[in-house]
Amino acid sequence: MRAVVQRVSSAAVSEAGMALGAIGRGVVVLLGIHRHDSERECDRLAEKIVNLRIFPDQHGKMNRSLADLNGEMLIVSQFTLYGDCRKGRRPGYSEAASPDRAEALYDRFIGAVERLGITAATGRFQAAMEVSLTNDGPVTLLLDSAGTF
């Protein structure tokens, strides 16, 4: 499982001009699911992101987490995070989970985030979406379950 995590002051996702989800202060998570991922990775990644200390404390040091701030999370599925660009000019996606498996794990991740007390907004699985965000910092991290976070 791969996640691009961006700290934001606000973010929104839409499809064909229709709003799907929006958040205020928090993080945007672009989530890619590997063909070998399981529910365990979903739960571990959700816990990791919710508790990452990437928000400033009163001294400006990154010591506070999304949970500490009662922040929000916008979660967007992104199979292209498993695009293999090593050969040719067209990425291959053989490492990405099948759509059925990926959707089930995407839903599991959303549920895990919500069970941790975080308000989650989402896009629509397999839709062509527009994501707009205002980076805060900017702070952008890449988490990969293959590296055990």
C-alpha positions, 0 to 999 in steps of 0.5 A: 500500500502506498500513500502520498500524504499532504498537509493541507489547510483545505482540500476538495474533490469533485467529479464532472463539476459535482462536489464529492468531498471537502475538508478544512485543516488536515491531510489529503491521502492519495491511496494506492493499493498493491495486489498483495495488500490485506486488511492488516496494511489498511489498519496499520497505515490508517493508524500511522497517518492519523498519528503522524506528528506533522502539524506544528505545536505552539513553538512551530515544531512538528509535534502534533498529529491529525488526532491531536488537532481533530483534523480531517482527512480527504482520501482519494484512490490512486492506482497510478501510485503503482505505475511502473515506468522502468520500461518504455513510455507507458506505465504498467500497472501489474502491481496494482490490486484488481478493481474489486480488491482495491475498492474493498481495501479502500473502503476498509481504510476509510472505515479504519480512519473513521474508527480512529475518530477522524472525519473522512471525506472521499472521492468516488472509486474509479472516477475521473476526479479533480482534486484541489488543495491548498498545501500547508507548509508544504509538507508531503510524505510518501508512505509505503507498506513494503518499507513497513512505514 
